């Protein structure tokens, strides 16, 4: 019996190894169990800021980091990253294929895999699929709410279709923060929502962009090949972010945790150098970089999905947000009011999935556990079998 107890303990240890390794990085620092830093942590972070960083004034195009605060910070990021925060983060506008989550943290549309915000067949009727997008504000892919209406801001919405006009066509204003359009042909559909607002002598230009790839297995092959090589940037866009396709990228491409992804910042089709670019993962981890002379910046998709081993979903769809900002000394007039500088901001959202190695490691752990269980059971059986002595009849001859 002691041997049986030892084998059972070893089995439990093997089964817990993989789950421990997967969940260990997800632990939050002490005092931050709810994803929000404590007052002591905030004071400690502020105390660690160098004096020259506090006194330095940001320059146009340079990477800057504001002091952490309890309203905008969510995590420390992956190794090599920093805890960052966006100034006026609530003013960051972006387009999402799912509405804000409910109070329980789950999306109103499920938040798992599949084609988020997609109504096949045009809803209740037969026809092309319809894509739905929601305008949201904030820097948290999970907790950002709907964008507030701003009467002082001028709004323009353009939709660029695979076989439409290169400069795009105007789209009707959002209804309840929701935009929708049909996708009759295969290709990349790009939606640009531009807002312009004058504050003092600075014109703020914000461009929220969404790129939707629609391809079907049984569609027209020629149409599909044409769409795959079509340009994916708008020459008239004040500023935009383009996800760079990889040379060997397949048509039904999916980003996964651990992948390196390059983004390009453009202004009217021209690369923007020294733009401040931030990548925000599904769990709120932030990484910041500065674009090079070609407007390119690269980020590694951080792994931030750590469920219990029995709740792992390999089709879990996580959202990311990319934010690019740059300033320019430009003068002009907006609504008969002069301005001397322009502050550009661009956003692009997308999705990524768990790496295949993540759920394979769970399978390996489970397989090793079962193998160990079979080995222990077989060893115990053979041990007990060897200790069984066969019955032997002994007769005594009392006459002798």
VEXDREN-2710 file (C-alpha; in Angstrom, 1 decimal):
% VEXDREN-2710
k/r/px/py/pz
1/UNK/0.0/0.0/0.0
2/UNK/2.8/2.6/0.7
3/UNK/4.1/1.9/-2.9
4/UNK/0.6/2.6/-4.3
5/UNK/0.4/5.9/-2.4
6/UNK/3.8/7.0/-3.7
7/UNK/2.8/6.2/-7.3
8/UNK/-0.4/8.2/-6.9
9/UNK/1.5/11.2/-5.6
10/UNK/4.0/11.1/-8.4
11/UNK/1.1/10.9/-10.9
12/UNK/-0.5/14.1/-9.5
13/UNK/2.8/15.8/-9.7
14/UNK/3.2/15.0/-13.4
15/UNK/-0.3/16.1/-14.2
16/UNK/0.2/19.4/-12.5
17/UNK/3.6/20.2/-14.1
18/UNK/2.2/21.4/-17.4
19/UNK/-0.6/23.4/-15.8
20/UNK/1.8/25.1/-13.4
21/UNK/4.1/26.1/-16.2
22/UNK/1.3/27.5/-18.3
23/UNK/-0.3/29.5/-15.5
24/UNK/2.7/30.7/-13.7
25/UNK/3.3/33.8/-15.9
26/UNK/-0.3/34.9/-15.4
27/UNK/0.1/35.6/-11.7
28/UNK/-0.4/39.2/-10.9
29/UNK/1.9/41.2/-8.6
30/UNK/0.9/41.4/-4.9
31/UNK/-1.7/43.9/-4.3
32/UNK/-2.9/43.8/-8.0
33/UNK/-5.2/40.8/-7.9
34/UNK/-7.9/42.6/-9.8
35/UNK/-5.6/43.9/-12.6
36/UNK/-5.5/47.4/-10.9
37/UNK/-2.3/48.5/-9.1
38/UNK/-2.5/49.5/-5.5
39/UNK/-1.7/53.0/-4.2
40/UNK/1.6/51.7/-2.8
41/UNK/2.7/50.3/-6.2
42/UNK/1.8/53.6/-7.9
43/UNK/3.9/55.5/-5.4
44/UNK/6.8/53.1/-5.9
45/UNK/6.6/53.4/-9.8
46/UNK/6.6/57.2/-9.6
47/UNK/9.5/57.2/-7.2
48/UNK/11.6/55.0/-9.6
49/UNK/11.2/57.5/-12.5
50/UNK/14.5/59.3/-13.2
51/UNK/14.4/63.0/-12.4
52/UNK/15.5/63.9/-16.0
53/UNK/12.7/61.9/-17.4
54/UNK/10.2/63.8/-15.3
55/UNK/11.7/67.1/-16.3
56/UNK/12.2/66.4/-20.0
57/UNK/9.7/67.7/-22.4
58/UNK/8.5/65.4/-25.2
59/UNK/9.6/66.2/-28.7
60/UNK/7.5/65.5/-31.8
61/UNK/7.9/61.9/-33.0
62/UNK/9.9/60.8/-29.9
63/UNK/8.8/57.9/-27.8
64/UNK/7.5/59.1/-24.4
65/UNK/6.0/57.4/-21.3
66/UNK/3.7/59.1/-18.8
67/UNK/3.8/58.2/-15.2
68/UNK/1.7/55.1/-14.3
69/UNK/-1.7/55.7/-12.8
70/UNK/-4.4/53.5/-11.5
71/UNK/-6.8/54.3/-14.3
72/UNK/-4.8/53.4/-17.3
73/UNK/-2.2/50.7/-16.2
74/UNK/-3.0/47.0/-16.5
75/UNK/0.2/45.0/-16.6
76/UNK/3.9/44.8/-17.0
77/UNK/4.1/43.3/-20.4
78/UNK/6.3/40.6/-21.7
79/UNK/10.0/40.4/-21.0
80/UNK/11.7/43.4/-22.6
81/UNK/8.6/45.5/-22.5
82/UNK/7.6/48.4/-20.2
83/UNK/4.5/49.4/-18.3
84/UNK/3.1/52.1/-20.4
85/UNK/0.1/54.4/-20.3
86/UNK/-1.6/56.6/-22.9
87/UNK/-2.3/60.2/-22.2
88/UNK/-6.0/60.8/-22.6
89/UNK/-6.4/57.2/-23.4
90/UNK/-10.2/57.5/-23.4
91/UNK/-9.9/59.6/-26.5
92/UNK/-8.2/56.8/-28.5
93/UNK/-10.8/55.7/-31.1
94/UNK/-10.7/52.3/-32.8
95/UNK/-13.0/49.9/-34.7
96/UNK/-13.7/46.5/-33.2
97/UNK/-15.5/43.5/-34.6
98/UNK/-17.2/43.0/-31.2
99/UNK/-19.0/45.3/-28.9
100/UNK/-17.8/46.1/-25.4
101/UNK/-17.9/43.2/-23.0
102/UNK/-20.5/42.7/-20.3
103/UNK/-19.9/43.0/-16.6
104/UNK/-18.6/39.4/-16.5
105/UNK/-15.8/40.2/-18.9
106/UNK/-17.3/38.2/-21.8
107/UNK/-18.2/39.7/-25.1
108/UNK/-21.8/40.2/-25.9
109/UNK/-21.1/38.1/-29.0
110/UNK/-19.3/35.3/-27.2
111/UNK/-15.7/36.4/-27.8
112/UNK/-14.6/32.9/-29.0
113/UNK/-13.2/32.1/-32.4
114/UNK/-15.2/32.3/-35.6
115/UNK/-16.0/35.4/-37.6
116/UNK/-16.7/38.1/-35.1
117/UNK/-19.3/40.7/-36.1
118/UNK/-20.3/38.7/-39.1
119/UNK/-23.9/38.1/-40.3
120/UNK/-23.8/35.5/-43.0
121/UNK/-26.3/35.9/-45.9
122/UNK/-27.1/39.5/-45.0
123/UNK/-28.8/38.6/-41.8
124/UNK/-32.3/37.1/-42.3
125/UNK/-32.2/37.3/-46.1
126/UNK/-30.1/35.5/-48.7
127/UNK/-27.3/37.6/-50.1
128/UNK/-23.7/38.5/-49.5
129/UNK/-22.3/38.4/-45.9
130/UNK/-22.5/41.6/-43.9
131/UNK/-19.7/42.8/-41.6
132/UNK/-20.5/44.7/-38.4
133/UNK/-18.0/46.9/-36.7
134/UNK/-18.3/49.0/-33.5
135/UNK/-16.6/52.3/-32.7
136/UNK/-15.0/52.1/-29.3
137/UNK/-12.8/54.5/-27.2
138/UNK/-10.0/53.5/-24.9
139/UNK/-6.7/51.5/-24.9
140/UNK/-8.0/48.3/-23.4
141/UNK/-9.3/45.7/-26.0
142/UNK/-11.5/44.1/-23.4
143/UNK/-12.8/47.0/-21.3
144/UNK/-13.0/49.9/-23.7
145/UNK/-16.6/51.1/-24.0
146/UNK/-18.4/52.8/-26.9
147/UNK/-17.1/56.1/-28.2
148/UNK/-18.9/59.1/-27.1
149/UNK/-20.5/61.5/-29.6
150/UNK/-18.6/64.7/-30.0
151/UNK/-20.5/67.5/-31.7
152/UNK/-17.4/69.6/-32.1
153/UNK/-15.6/66.9/-34.1
154/UNK/-16.0/66.5/-37.9
155/UNK/-16.4/62.9/-38.9
156/UNK/-15.8/61.2/-42.2
157/UNK/-16.3/57.5/-43.0
158/UNK/-14.8/55.9/-46.1
159/UNK/-15.2/52.3/-47.3
160/UNK/-12.6/50.8/-49.7
161/UNK/-13.8/47.6/-51.4
162/UNK/-11.7/45.2/-53.5
163/UNK/-13.4/46.2/-56.8
164/UNK/-14.5/49.7/-55.9
165/UNK/-13.0/53.1/-56.2
166/UNK/-9.3/53.4/-55.1
167/UNK/-10.2/56.5/-53.0
168/UNK/-13.1/54.7/-51.4
169/UNK/-16.8/55.6/-51.0
170/UNK/-18.5/57.5/-48.2
171/UNK/-20.4/55.3/-45.7
172/UNK/-23.4/56.4/-43.7
173/UNK/-22.8/57.5/-40.1
174/UNK/-22.7/54.9/-37.4
175/UNK/-26.0/53.9/-35.8
176/UNK/-25.6/53.3/-32.1
177/UNK/-21.8/53.1/-32.6
178/UNK/-22.3/50.3/-35.1
179/UNK/-21.1/50.3/-38.8
180/UNK/-22.1/47.6/-41.3
181/UNK/-21.4/46.9/-44.9
182/UNK/-21.9/44.1/-47.4
183/UNK/-19.0/42.0/-48.8
184/UNK/-20.2/40.7/-52.2
185/UNK/-16.7/39.8/-53.6
186/UNK/-13.6/38.3/-52.1
187/UNK/-10.7/40.5/-51.0
188/UNK/-9.7/43.0/-48.4
189/UNK/-12.3/45.6/-47.2
190/UNK/-10.9/48.7/-45.5
191/UNK/-13.0/51.1/-43.4
192/UNK/-11.6/54.5/-42.4
193/UNK/-13.3/56.6/-39.8
194/UNK/-11.6/60.0/-39.5
195/UNK/-12.3/62.6/-36.9
196/UNK/-10.9/66.2/-36.9
197/UNK/-11.2/68.5/-34.0
198/UNK/-9.5/71.9/-33.2
199/UNK/-8.2/72.6/-29.7
200/UNK/-6.5/75.9/-29.2
201/UNK/-4.1/76.2/-32.1
202/UNK/-3.6/72.4/-32.6
203/UNK/-5.7/70.3/-35.0
204/UNK/-6.2/66.7/-33.8
205/UNK/-6.7/64.2/-36.6
206/UNK/-7.7/60.7/-35.6
207/UNK/-8.1/57.8/-38.1
208/UNK/-9.6/54.5/-36.9
209/UNK/-9.0/51.8/-39.4
210/UNK/-10.4/48.3/-39.8
211/UNK/-9.2/45.8/-42.4
212/UNK/-11.5/42.8/-43.0
213/UNK/-10.2/39.9/-45.1
214/UNK/-13.0/37.9/-46.8
215/UNK/-12.1/34.8/-48.8
216/UNK/-14.0/31.6/-49.4
217/UNK/-12.7/28.1/-50.3
218/UNK/-15.2/27.7/-53.2
219/UNK/-15.0/31.2/-54.6
220/UNK/-13.7/32.5/-57.9
221/UNK/-9.9/31.7/-58.0
222/UNK/-9.1/34.6/-60.4
223/UNK/-10.9/37.0/-58.2
224/UNK/-9.1/35.6/-55.1
225/UNK/-5.7/36.0/-56.7
226/UNK/-6.4/39.5/-57.7
227/UNK/-7.5/40.5/-54.3
228/UNK/-4.4/38.9/-52.7
229/UNK/-2.1/41.3/-54.6
230/UNK/-4.2/44.5/-54.4
231/UNK/-2.9/47.5/-52.5
232/UNK/-4.0/47.8/-48.9
233/UNK/-3.2/51.5/-48.3
234/UNK/-5.2/54.6/-49.0
235/UNK/-3.1/57.4/-50.6
236/UNK/-5.5/60.1/-49.3
237/UNK/-5.6/58.9/-45.7
238/UNK/-4.1/61.5/-43.3
239/UNK/-2.5/58.7/-41.4
240/UNK/-3.0/54.9/-41.2
241/UNK/-1.4/51.7/-40.0
242/UNK/-0.9/48.8/-42.4
243/UNK/-0.2/45.2/-41.2
244/UNK/2.6/44.0/-43.4
245/UNK/1.9/40.6/-45.0
246/UNK/4.6/38.0/-44.8
247/UNK/6.1/36.6/-48.0
248/UNK/4.8/33.1/-47.3
249/UNK/1.5/34.3/-45.8
250/UNK/-1.5/32.1/-46.8
251/UNK/-4.9/33.3/-47.8
252/UNK/-6.6/32.1/-44.6
253/UNK/-3.8/33.6/-42.4
254/UNK/-4.1/33.7/-38.6
255/UNK/-1.8/35.4/-36.2
256/UNK/-0.8/33.3/-33.2
257/UNK/1.0/34.0/-29.9
258/UNK/4.7/34.2/-30.4
259/UNK/4.6/35.4/-34.0
260/UNK/6.6/38.5/-35.0
261/UNK/4.4/41.0/-36.8
262/UNK/5.4/44.2/-38.7
263/UNK/3.2/47.3/-39.0
264/UNK/3.8/50.3/-41.2
265/UNK/2.8/53.8/-40.4
266/UNK/1.8/55.9/-43.5
267/UNK/0.7/59.5/-44.1
268/UNK/-1.0/59.8/-47.5
269/UNK/0.9/56.8/-48.7
270/UNK/4.3/58.0/-47.4
271/UNK/6.1/56.2/-44.6
272/UNK/6.3/58.1/-41.3
273/UNK/9.6/57.9/-39.4
274/UNK/9.9/58.4/-35.6
275/UNK/6.2/57.8/-34.9
276/UNK/5.4/56.5/-31.5
277/UNK/3.6/53.1/-31.9
278/UNK/2.1/51.0/-29.1
279/UNK/0.9/47.4/-29.2
280/UNK/-1.8/46.5/-26.7
281/UNK/-2.6/42.8/-26.2
282/UNK/-5.9/41.2/-25.3
283/UNK/-5.0/41.2/-21.6
284/UNK/-3.8/44.8/-21.6
285/UNK/0.0/44.2/-21.9
286/UNK/1.6/47.2/-23.7
287/UNK/4.8/47.4/-25.7
288/UNK/6.0/50.6/-27.3
289/UNK/8.4/51.2/-30.2
290/UNK/9.4/54.0/-32.6
291/UNK/9.0/53.5/-36.4
292/UNK/12.1/53.5/-38.6
293/UNK/12.8/55.5/-41.8
294/UNK/10.5/53.1/-43.7
295/UNK/7.7/53.6/-41.1
296/UNK/8.1/50.0/-40.0
297/UNK/7.9/48.7/-36.5
298/UNK/7.9/45.1/-35.3
299/UNK/6.2/43.5/-32.3
300/UNK/6.1/40.0/-31.0
301/UNK/2.5/38.8/-30.2
302/UNK/2.7/38.2/-26.5
303/UNK/1.2/35.1/-25.0
304/UNK/-1.4/36.2/-22.5
305/UNK/-4.0/33.4/-22.5
306/UNK/-3.5/31.2/-19.4
307/UNK/-6.7/29.3/-18.6
308/UNK/-6.9/26.2/-16.5
309/UNK/-5.8/23.1/-18.4
310/UNK/-9.3/21.7/-18.6
311/UNK/-10.7/25.0/-19.9
312/UNK/-8.2/25.6/-22.7
313/UNK/-9.8/26.6/-26.0
314/UNK/-7.4/26.4/-29.0
315/UNK/-9.8/28.6/-31.0
316/UNK/-9.9/31.4/-28.5
317/UNK/-10.0/34.7/-30.3
318/UNK/-8.0/37.4/-28.7
319/UNK/-8.0/41.1/-29.8
320/UNK/-5.1/43.4/-30.1
321/UNK/-4.8/47.2/-30.7
322/UNK/-2.1/49.2/-32.4
323/UNK/-1.9/52.9/-31.8
324/UNK/0.4/55.3/-33.8
325/UNK/0.9/58.9/-32.9
326/UNK/3.0/61.7/-34.4
327/UNK/3.1/65.5/-34.4
328/UNK/3.7/67.8/-37.4
329/UNK/4.3/71.5/-37.7
330/UNK/1.5/72.4/-40.2
331/UNK/-0.6/75.5/-40.5
332/UNK/-4.0/76.1/-42.0
333/UNK/-7.6/76.7/-41.2
334/UNK/-10.3/74.4/-39.9
335/UNK/-13.9/75.7/-39.8
336/UNK/-12.6/79.2/-40.3
337/UNK/-10.2/78.8/-37.3
338/UNK/-6.4/78.9/-37.8
339/UNK/-4.1/76.2/-36.5
340/UNK/-0.3/75.9/-36.3
341/UNK/0.3/72.3/-35.6
342/UNK/-1.4/68.9/-36.2
343/UNK/-1.5/65.9/-33.9
344/UNK/-2.0/62.7/-35.9
345/UNK/-3.3/59.5/-34.3
346/UNK/-4.0/56.2/-36.1
347/UNK/-5.4/52.9/-34.7
348/UNK/-5.7/49.4/-36.1
349/UNK/-7.2/46.4/-34.4
350/UNK/-6.9/42.7/-35.2
351/UNK/-7.1/39.3/-33.6
352/UNK/-4.7/36.4/-32.8
353/UNK/-5.1/32.9/-31.5
354/UNK/-3.1/30.6/-29.2
355/UNK/0.0/29.1/-30.6
356/UNK/-0.3/25.4/-31.6
357/UNK/2.5/24.6/-29.2
358/UNK/0.4/25.9/-26.4
359/UNK/-2.3/23.2/-26.7
360/UNK/0.2/20.6/-27.8
361/UNK/2.0/21.0/-24.5
362/UNK/-1.3/20.3/-22.7
363/UNK/-1.7/17.2/-24.8
364/UNK/1.8/16.1/-24.0
365/UNK/1.3/16.6/-20.3
366/UNK/-1.9/14.6/-20.4
367/UNK/-0.3/11.9/-22.4
368/UNK/2.7/11.7/-20.1
369/UNK/0.4/11.5/-17.2
370/UNK/-1.6/8.6/-18.7
371/UNK/1.6/6.8/-19.6
372/UNK/2.9/7.2/-16.1
373/UNK/-0.4/5.9/-14.7
374/UNK/-0.3/2.8/-16.9
375/UNK/3.4/2.2/-15.9
376/UNK/2.6/2.5/-12.2
377/UNK/-0.4/0.2/-12.5
378/UNK/1.6/-2.4/-14.4
379/UNK/4.5/-2.2/-11.9
380/UNK/2.1/-2.6/-8.9
381/UNK/0.4/-5.5/-10.6
382/UNK/3.6/-7.3/-11.4
383/UNK/5.0/-6.6/-7.9
384/UNK/2.0/-8.1/-6.2
385/UNK/1.9/-11.0/-8.7
386/UNK/5.4/-12.0/-7.8
387/UNK/4.7/-12.0/-4.1
388/UNK/1.8/-14.4/-4.5
389/UNK/3.0/-17.9/-3.6
390/UNK/1.5/-20.8/-5.4
391/UNK/-0.5/-23.4/-3.3
392/UNK/1.6/-26.4/-2.5
393/UNK/0.1/-29.5/-0.8
394/UNK/2.3/-31.2/1.8
395/UNK/1.5/-34.6/3.1
396/UNK/3.0/-36.1/6.3
397/UNK/3.3/-39.8/6.7
398/UNK/2.6/-40.4/10.3
399/UNK/3.8/-44.0/10.1
400/UNK/7.4/-42.9/9.6
END
